[in-house]
Amino acid sequence: MTDETRAPEPADGPDGGAGAADSVGGALHSDRKAARSDEQSGPAMDTHPTDDEARIQGVIVQTRADVGDKSEERIADVLRQRFAEVGLDLGDDRIRAIAAEVAGS
């Protein structure tokens, strides 16, 4: 006895349900061709290389926009976190100097 108001379960379907080849969203298929040497086979991480000073300036601009009206200590905390996220170790003296600059602007 089946309920006619519900959709059939995959096992109730005509072919006994979905197979692995029916998957979407990242499924790899065995018919995948090998990448050519001139073909990009992965994501392009940095299409425009950025030097450390440009990263520092970017962090400063973003921090000024996000927490520029907070205390120097809060700004310094945010700067430490963001510089760590981009892989830069500036040292506490420089971070405090930047925080003072951001707070004063």
C-alpha positions, -999 to +999 in steps of 0.1 A: +000+000+000+016+033-011+006+069-004-002+085-038+004+120-025+041+117-019+069+117-044+085+083-049+117+075-030+148+069-052+146+032-046+109+033-058+120+050-090+121+032-124+158+025-123+161+018-086+174+052-076+203+076-084+238+064-092+271+080-084+272+096-119+240+115-111+258+135-084+264+172-088+285+198-070+321+186-072+317+150-084+347+138-104+341+117-134+365+090-147+364+105-182+383+136-170+411+146-194+446+153-182+454+191-180+476+205-207+508+223-197+494+256-208+460+251-191+452+264-156+442+234-135+436+251-102+425+285-088+446+315-095+455+327-060+470+360-068+465+373-103+482+406-093+511+400-069+509+424-039+540+435-020+539+438+018+535+476+019+504+474-003+490+447+020+497+469+050+480+499+034+450+477+025+447+465+061+449+501+074+422+514+050+398+485+059+405+489+096+399+527+094+366+520+077+355+493+102+368+505+136+383+539+131+361+555+157+370+530+184+398+533+211+434+529+200+436+496+219+406+482+200+421+494+167+455+478+176+437+445+184+420+445+151+452+454+133+471+425+150+444+401+139+442+413+103+480+414+099+482+378+112+455+368+087+475+381+058+507+367+071+525+398+082+543+403+116+548+440+121+558+441+157+539+458+185+555+492+183+545+496+146+510+483+152+505+508+181+518+536+159+494+527+131+466+524+156+473+559+168+473+572+132+440+555+125+424+568+157+436+603+149+423+605+114 
